[in-house]
Amino acid sequence: MATSEVKKLSLFAITWPIFIETFLHMSLRIADTFMLSFISDEAVAAVGVSNQIVMFMFFLFQFGATGAGVVIAQYLGANKYNDVRKFAWNAITFNFLFGLIISIIMILFSKTFLGFFNLEPALFHQARSFLLIVGGALFLQAMMLTISAIIQAHGFTRDTMFVTVGINIINIIGNYLLIFGALGFPQLGVVGVAVATVASQFLGLIINFMILFKRVDVRLHIKDMIDWNKERLYQILSIGVPSAIGNLSYSLSQIVTTGFIVSLGQEMLTTRIYTLNILFFAIVISISLGRGTQIIIGHLVGAGEFEQAYKTALKNLRMSMLLCLGVAIILILAREPLFSLFTDNPLIISTGGMLLLMGIILEPGRCFNIVLGQAIQATGDARYLMMVTIIIIWCFSVPLYYLLGIQLGYGLIGIWLAFVVDEWLRGLVLFGRWKSRVWEKKVLVKKEKQKKNEALG
């Protein structure tokens, strides 16, 4: 897809495939949770805790994919197509090697990571089995994430969506066969979920490679895989590293918060997991709208169209927040039937219902924060986003989680209230940054016409 076509796409056109893809990707966890709930709440809790660690590590290597996506979008906007292939293969190779290191770390230190949560012996055993298999295969996710970001930066968002559809089908079938031992397969429970997850990721990676070669026409050149140009790596890392650190900081804060919730008892931990699973529809919308905005803004700033980029981001923000508010209201109205799908525990249902009620404020704030953050990142101003995330989360939000949830005794309700404050505060700070237009000076690549005008000026 030509860059001019990408820039003319509406937010809806570029985002709906990303939404379906992200929806299906995140629904894998919902499917895992739902199917495991037929076994026990303990199995759900074990996988939930392990996934916290997996996602923490996942953000470590996300910098290669994020950096490549933003840089390639800007180069496409500037019509510098010859550089795109080199950036793509540098990013894929780099993330593969880093993902391999992370996989080894997960295998060697699985006991240490899980020890943080003080799980009961039965939970610990199940959680470690899951972590060894899924964590040990994280390098597959590292590569798939990077290739998907490159494909989407070219505007081929529907292609990655179809890949995710296939992954979901394979994963759900694998879950059915290996959790319950259907059709003569061994009944593996939590281990079965892990095996199905890794198998589906491997097949998805192969298909993504085929799309990259055939559809996007980014050909494989061995030289590009081993020739790591310093300037190219710097541009990728200048976006990717701050992005990864910011995401890592947020993920770490959620692990700390999970530790707080574990101290409240297994029922509250399970309540949090079920509530997030129900809210995932609203969360997916925010993530997808943010990613779609990032692709469009990246192309616009690469082409030097700063005024259009400024107005587009604000327009997308208004639409996105209204949409997330509407989804939150629908989930609130259906809260009791939704929780009844997962459990019949009255405490979990009542507490979870209160958390969903708070979603009417939380979800627009989450969307506010995500969409503006992605727009700022698309311009190259990733360091500012990182600093805002780190400072607010660790100097304000995490202490507030502990104060309201543990110290003052408001429990999970208090922690959820702190989530609301955190999202809105970070969103407001980022809104001020966008209005200031400082980000115009952070763009990584400019068209030759722009450079000549600046030199003459």
C-alpha positions as CSV (number, residue, x, y, z in Angstrom):
1,M,0.0,0.0,0.0
2,A,1.5,3.4,-1.0
3,T,2.1,5.9,1.7
4,S,-0.4,8.4,0.1
5,E,-3.1,5.7,0.5
6,V,-2.2,5.1,4.1
7,K,-2.4,8.8,5.0
8,K,-5.9,9.1,3.3
9,L,-7.3,6.2,5.3
10,S,-9.8,7.0,8.0
11,L,-9.1,6.0,11.6
12,F,-11.9,3.4,11.2
13,A,-10.4,1.9,8.0
14,I,-6.9,1.5,9.5
15,T,-8.1,0.5,12.9
16,W,-10.9,-2.1,12.5
17,P,-8.5,-4.9,11.4
18,I,-6.2,-4.0,14.3
19,F,-9.1,-4.1,16.6
20,I,-10.2,-7.6,15.4
21,E,-6.6,-8.8,15.6
22,T,-6.0,-7.4,19.1
23,F,-9.4,-8.6,20.2
24,L,-8.7,-12.1,19.0
25,H,-5.1,-12.0,20.4
26,M,-6.3,-11.0,23.8
27,S,-9.3,-13.3,23.6
28,L,-6.9,-16.2,23.7
29,R,-6.4,-15.5,27.4
30,I,-10.2,-15.2,27.8
31,A,-10.6,-18.6,26.1
32,D,-7.8,-20.1,28.3
33,T,-9.5,-18.7,31.4
34,F,-13.0,-19.8,30.5
35,M,-11.9,-23.3,29.6
36,L,-9.7,-23.6,32.7
37,S,-12.6,-22.4,34.9
38,F,-14.3,-25.8,34.3
39,I,-11.3,-27.4,36.0
40,S,-10.9,-25.0,39.0
41,D,-10.5,-21.4,40.1
42,E,-7.0,-22.5,41.3
43,A,-6.0,-23.3,37.7
44,V,-7.3,-19.9,36.5
45,A,-5.2,-18.1,39.2
46,A,-2.1,-20.1,38.4
47,V,-2.2,-19.2,34.7
48,G,-3.2,-15.6,35.5
49,V,-0.1,-15.1,37.7
50,S,2.2,-16.7,35.2
51,N,0.8,-14.5,32.4
52,Q,1.7,-11.5,34.5
53,I,5.4,-12.5,34.3
54,V,5.1,-13.5,30.6
55,M,3.7,-10.0,29.8
56,F,6.4,-8.4,31.9
57,M,9.1,-10.1,29.8
58,F,7.1,-9.6,26.6
59,F,7.5,-5.8,27.1
60,L,11.3,-6.2,27.3
61,F,11.6,-7.1,23.7
62,Q,8.7,-5.1,22.4
63,F,11.1,-2.2,21.8
64,G,12.4,-3.7,18.6
65,A,8.9,-4.0,17.1
66,T,7.7,-0.6,18.3
67,G,10.8,1.2,17.1
68,A,10.7,-0.5,13.8
69,G,7.0,0.2,13.3
70,V,7.4,4.0,14.0
71,V,10.6,4.4,12.0
72,I,9.3,2.5,9.0
73,A,6.0,4.5,9.0
74,Q,8.0,7.8,9.0
75,Y,10.3,6.6,6.2
76,L,7.3,5.5,4.2
77,G,5.7,8.9,4.7
78,A,9.0,10.5,3.5
79,N,8.9,8.2,0.4
80,K,12.3,6.7,1.3
81,Y,11.4,3.1,0.3
82,N,15.0,1.9,-0.2
83,D,15.7,2.2,3.5
84,V,12.7,0.3,4.7
85,R,14.0,-3.2,3.9
86,K,17.2,-2.6,5.8
87,F,15.3,-1.3,8.9
88,A,13.0,-4.2,8.8
89,W,15.6,-7.0,8.8
90,N,17.8,-5.2,11.3
91,A,14.8,-5.1,13.7
92,I,13.8,-8.7,13.1
93,T,17.3,-10.1,13.7
94,F,17.9,-8.0,16.7
95,N,14.6,-8.9,18.3
96,F,15.1,-12.6,17.6
97,L,18.4,-12.6,19.5
98,F,17.1,-10.6,22.4
99,G,14.0,-12.8,22.6
100,L,16.1,-15.9,22.7
101,I,18.0,-14.4,25.7
102,I,14.7,-13.6,27.5
103,S,13.5,-17.2,26.8
104,I,16.6,-18.6,28.4
105,I,16.2,-16.3,31.4
106,M,12.6,-17.4,31.9
107,I,13.6,-21.1,32.0
108,L,16.5,-20.6,34.4
109,F,14.7,-18.3,36.8
110,S,11.1,-19.4,36.8
111,K,11.2,-20.4,40.5
112,T,12.6,-17.0,41.5
113,F,10.0,-15.1,39.5
114,L,7.1,-17.0,40.9
115,G,8.5,-16.9,44.4
116,F,7.6,-13.2,44.5
117,F,3.9,-14.1,44.7
118,N,4.0,-16.4,47.7
119,L,1.7,-18.9,46.1
120,E,0.4,-22.0,47.7
121,P,2.4,-25.2,46.7
122,A,-0.3,-26.5,44.3
123,L,-0.7,-23.1,42.6
124,F,3.1,-22.7,42.4
125,H,3.5,-26.1,40.6
126,Q,0.9,-25.3,38.0
127,A,2.1,-21.8,37.4
128,R,5.7,-22.9,37.0
129,S,4.7,-25.6,34.4
130,F,3.0,-22.9,32.4
131,L,5.8,-20.5,32.7
132,L,8.5,-22.9,31.6
133,I,6.7,-23.7,28.3
134,V,5.3,-20.3,27.3
135,G,8.2,-18.3,28.7
136,G,10.7,-20.6,27.1
137,A,9.1,-19.9,23.7
138,L,9.0,-16.1,24.0
139,F,11.4,-15.6,21.2
140,L,8.6,-16.7,18.8
141,Q,6.5,-13.9,20.1
142,A,9.4,-11.5,19.7
143,M,9.8,-12.2,16.0
144,M,6.0,-12.4,15.3
145,L,5.5,-9.0,17.1
146,T,8.2,-7.4,15.0
147,I,7.1,-8.7,11.7
148,S,3.5,-7.8,12.4
149,A,4.5,-4.2,13.3
150,I,6.4,-4.0,9.9
151,I,3.4,-5.3,8.0
152,Q,1.0,-2.9,9.7
153,A,3.3,0.1,9.2
154,H,2.8,-0.5,5.4
155,G,-1.0,-0.4,5.9
156,F,-1.7,-4.1,5.5
157,T,-3.6,-4.4,8.8
158,R,-6.1,-6.9,7.4
159,D,-3.4,-9.4,6.7
160,T,-2.2,-9.6,10.3
161,M,-5.8,-9.8,11.4
162,F,-6.4,-12.9,9.3
163,V,-3.2,-14.5,10.8
164,T,-4.6,-13.9,14.3
165,V,-7.9,-15.5,13.3
166,G,-6.0,-18.6,12.4
167,I,-3.9,-18.6,15.5
168,N,-7.1,-18.3,17.6
169,I,-8.7,-21.3,15.9
170,I,-5.7,-23.4,16.3
171,N,-5.2,-22.4,20.0
172,I,-8.9,-23.1,20.9
173,I,-8.8,-26.5,19.3
174,G,-5.6,-27.3,21.0
175,N,-7.0,-26.2,24.4
176,Y,-10.1,-28.4,23.9
177,L,-8.0,-31.4,23.0
178,L,-5.3,-31.0,25.7
179,I,-7.2,-29.5,28.6
180,F,-10.0,-32.1,28.7
181,G,-8.2,-34.9,26.9
182,A,-10.7,-35.1,24.0
183,L,-10.4,-37.5,21.1
184,G,-7.9,-39.6,22.9
185,F,-5.4,-36.8,23.5
186,P,-3.7,-36.7,27.0
187,Q,-5.5,-34.6,29.6
188,L,-2.9,-32.0,30.5
189,G,-4.8,-29.1,32.1
190,V,-2.6,-26.1,32.5
191,V,0.2,-27.7,30.6
192,G,-2.2,-28.3,27.7
193,V,-3.0,-24.6,27.6
194,A,0.7,-23.8,27.4
195,V,1.4,-26.3,24.6
196,A,-1.5,-25.1,22.5
197,T,-0.3,-21.5,22.9
198,V,3.2,-22.2,21.7
199,A,2.1,-24.3,18.8
200,S,-0.3,-21.7,17.5
201,Q,2.4,-19.0,17.8
202,F,4.8,-21.0,15.8
203,L,2.4,-21.5,12.9
204,G,1.4,-17.8,13.0
205,L,5.1,-16.8,12.7
206,I,5.5,-18.9,9.6
207,I,2.5,-17.3,7.9
208,N,3.6,-13.8,8.9
209,F,7.0,-14.4,7.2
210,M,5.1,-15.5,4.0
211,I,3.1,-12.2,4.1
212,L,6.2,-10.2,4.6
213,F,7.9,-11.7,1.5
214,K,4.9,-12.0,-0.8
215,R,2.4,-9.4,0.1
216,V,4.5,-6.5,1.5
217,D,7.4,-7.4,-0.8
218,V,10.1,-7.0,1.9
219,R,12.6,-9.5,0.4
220,L,15.0,-11.5,2.5
221,H,18.6,-10.3,2.1
222,I,21.1,-12.1,4.3
223,K,23.4,-9.0,4.3
224,D,20.6,-6.9,5.9
225,M,20.3,-9.4,8.7
226,I,23.9,-9.2,9.8
227,D,24.8,-5.6,8.6
228,W,23.7,-3.6,11.7
229,N,24.2,0.0,10.7
230,K,24.7,2.2,13.8
231,E,22.4,5.0,12.5
232,R,19.6,2.6,11.7
233,L,19.8,0.8,15.1
234,Y,20.0,4.2,16.9
235,Q,16.7,5.4,15.2
236,I,14.9,2.1,16.0
237,L,16.2,2.1,19.6
238,S,15.5,5.8,20.1
239,I,11.8,4.9,19.9
240,G,11.9,1.3,21.0
241,V,13.9,1.6,24.2
242,P,12.0,4.4,25.8
243,S,8.7,2.7,24.7
244,A,9.9,-0.6,26.2
245,I,11.1,1.0,29.4
246,G,7.7,2.8,29.8
247,N,5.7,-0.4,29.1
248,L,8.1,-2.4,31.4
249,S,7.6,0.1,34.2
250,Y,3.8,-0.2,33.9
251,S,4.0,-4.0,33.7
252,L,6.2,-4.1,36.8
253,S,3.8,-1.9,38.6
254,Q,1.0,-4.3,37.8
255,I,3.1,-7.2,39.2
256,V,3.7,-5.2,42.4
257,T,0.0,-4.5,42.5
258,T,-0.8,-8.2,42.0
259,G,1.4,-8.9,45.0
260,F,-0.8,-6.4,47.0
261,I,-3.9,-8.2,45.7
262,V,-2.5,-11.7,46.6
263,S,-2.3,-10.5,50.2
264,L,-6.0,-9.8,50.1
265,G,-6.7,-13.5,49.4
266,Q,-7.2,-15.8,46.4
267,E,-10.8,-14.7,45.9
268,M,-9.7,-11.1,45.3
269,L,-6.9,-12.3,42.9
270,T,-9.5,-14.3,40.9
271,T,-11.9,-11.3,41.0
272,R,-9.2,-9.1,39.4
273,I,-8.5,-11.7,36.7
274,Y,-12.2,-12.2,35.8
275,T,-12.8,-8.4,35.8
276,L,-9.9,-7.7,33.4
277,N,-11.2,-10.5,31.2
278,I,-14.6,-8.8,31.0
279,L,-13.1,-5.4,30.5
280,F,-10.8,-6.6,27.7
281,F,-13.3,-5.5,25.0
282,A,-12.9,-1.9,26.1
283,I,-9.2,-2.3,26.6
284,V,-8.8,-3.7,23.1
285,I,-10.7,-0.8,21.6
286,S,-8.3,1.7,23.3
287,I,-5.2,-0.3,22.2
288,S,-6.4,-0.6,18.6
289,L,-7.4,3.0,18.3
290,G,-4.0,4.0,19.7
291,R,-2.2,1.7,17.3
292,G,-4.2,3.0,14.3
293,T,-3.6,6.6,15.3
294,Q,0.2,5.8,15.6
295,I,0.4,4.5,12.0
296,I,-1.5,7.4,10.5
297,I,0.5,10.0,12.6
298,G,3.8,8.3,11.7
299,H,3.1,8.6,8.0
300,L,1.9,12.3,8.3
301,V,4.9,13.5,10.3
302,G,7.3,11.6,8.0
303,A,5.7,13.6,5.1
304,G,6.1,16.8,7.0
305,E,2.3,17.4,7.4
306,F,2.5,18.5,11.0
307,E,-0.7,20.6,11.1
308,Q,-2.7,17.7,9.8
309,A,-1.1,15.3,12.2
310,Y,-1.9,17.7,15.1
311,K,-5.6,17.9,14.2
312,T,-5.9,14.2,13.3
313,A,-4.7,13.1,16.7
314,L,-7.2,15.3,18.6
315,K,-10.1,14.3,16.3
316,N,-9.2,10.6,16.8
317,L,-8.9,11.2,20.6
318,R,-12.5,12.6,20.9
319,M,-14.0,9.7,18.8
320,S,-12.0,7.1,20.8
321,M,-13.0,8.3,24.2
322,L,-16.7,8.4,23.3
323,L,-16.5,4.9,21.9
324,C,-14.8,3.5,25.0
325,L,-17.4,5.2,27.2
326,G,-20.2,3.6,25.3
327,V,-18.6,0.1,25.6
328,A,-18.0,0.6,29.3
329,I,-21.8,1.4,29.8
330,I,-22.8,-1.8,27.9
331,L,-20.5,-3.9,30.1
332,I,-21.8,-2.3,33.3
333,L,-25.4,-3.1,32.3
334,A,-24.5,-6.8,31.6
335,R,-22.1,-7.2,34.6
336,E,-23.9,-10.0,36.5
337,P,-24.5,-12.3,33.5
338,L,-20.9,-11.8,32.4
339,F,-19.4,-12.7,35.8
340,S,-21.8,-15.7,36.0
341,L,-20.1,-17.1,32.9
342,F,-16.9,-17.5,35.0
343,T,-18.0,-18.3,38.5
344,D,-20.9,-18.7,40.9
345,N,-19.0,-17.3,43.9
346,P,-21.2,-14.4,45.3
347,L,-18.2,-12.5,46.7
348,I,-16.4,-12.5,43.3
349,I,-19.6,-11.5,41.5
350,S,-20.5,-8.6,43.8
351,T,-16.9,-7.2,44.1
352,G,-16.3,-7.6,40.3
353,G,-19.6,-5.8,39.7
354,M,-18.4,-2.8,41.7
355,L,-15.2,-2.7,39.7
356,L,-17.1,-2.7,36.4
357,L,-19.2,0.2,37.7
358,M,-16.0,2.2,38.1
359,G,-15.2,1.4,34.5
360,I,-17.4,4.2,33.4
361,I,-14.6,6.5,34.5
362,L,-11.6,4.2,34.1
363,E,-12.1,3.2,30.4
364,P,-12.3,6.7,28.9
365,G,-9.3,7.6,31.0
366,R,-7.4,4.6,29.8
367,C,-8.3,5.5,26.2
368,F,-7.2,9.1,26.8
369,N,-3.8,8.0,27.9
370,I,-3.2,5.3,25.3
371,V,-4.3,7.2,22.2
372,L,-2.3,10.3,23.0
373,G,0.7,8.2,24.1
374,Q,0.7,6.4,20.8
375,A,0.4,9.7,18.8
376,I,3.4,11.2,20.7
377,Q,5.4,8.1,20.2
378,A,4.7,8.1,16.5
379,T,6.4,11.5,16.2
380,G,9.6,10.3,17.8
381,D,9.0,11.9,21.2
382,A,9.2,8.6,23.0
383,R,11.5,9.7,25.8
384,Y,8.9,12.2,27.1
385,L,6.3,9.4,27.2
386,M,8.7,7.2,29.1
387,M,9.5,9.8,31.7
388,V,5.8,10.6,32.3
389,T,5.0,6.9,32.7
390,I,7.9,6.2,35.1
391,I,7.5,9.3,37.3
392,I,3.8,9.2,37.7
393,I,3.5,5.4,38.2
394,W,6.3,5.0,40.8
395,C,6.2,8.4,42.6
396,F,2.4,8.6,42.8
397,S,0.3,5.6,41.5
398,V,2.0,2.6,43.2
399,P,2.1,4.3,46.6
400,L,-1.6,5.2,46.0
401,Y,-2.4,1.5,45.3
402,Y,-0.9,0.5,48.6
403,L,-2.4,3.4,50.5
404,L,-6.0,2.9,49.4
405,G,-5.9,-0.9,49.0
406,I,-3.8,-2.1,51.9
407,Q,-3.0,0.7,54.4
408,L,-6.5,2.3,54.5
409,G,-8.2,-1.1,54.1
410,Y,-10.4,-0.4,51.0
411,G,-9.0,-3.6,49.4
412,L,-9.5,-4.3,45.7
413,I,-12.0,-1.4,45.4
414,G,-9.4,1.1,46.7
415,I,-6.8,-0.3,44.3
416,W,-9.2,0.1,41.4
417,L,-9.9,3.7,42.3
418,A,-6.1,4.3,42.2
419,F,-6.1,2.8,38.6
420,V,-8.7,5.5,37.6
421,V,-6.6,8.3,39.0
422,D,-3.4,7.0,37.4
423,E,-4.9,6.8,33.9
424,W,-6.5,10.2,33.9
425,L,-3.4,11.9,35.4
426,R,-1.1,10.5,32.8
427,G,-3.5,11.3,30.0
428,L,-3.8,15.0,31.1
429,V,0.0,15.4,31.2
430,L,0.3,13.9,27.7
431,F,-2.5,16.2,26.4
432,G,-0.5,19.2,27.5
433,R,2.5,17.9,25.6
434,W,0.5,17.4,22.4
435,K,-0.9,20.9,22.7
436,S,2.6,22.3,23.1
437,R,3.6,20.8,19.7
438,V,7.2,20.3,21.0
439,W,7.0,16.9,19.3
440,E,7.4,18.5,15.9
441,K,11.1,18.8,16.7
442,K,11.5,15.1,17.5
443,V,10.6,13.7,14.0
444,L,13.3,11.2,12.9
445,V,13.2,11.5,9.2
446,K,12.3,14.3,6.8
447,K,11.8,14.5,3.1
448,E,14.5,16.1,1.0
449,K,12.2,19.1,0.3
450,Q,11.9,19.8,4.0
451,K,15.6,19.6,4.5
452,K,16.3,22.1,1.7
453,N,13.7,24.5,3.1
454,E,15.2,24.3,6.6
455,A,18.7,24.9,5.2
456,L,17.5,28.0,3.3
457,G,15.6,29.2,6.3
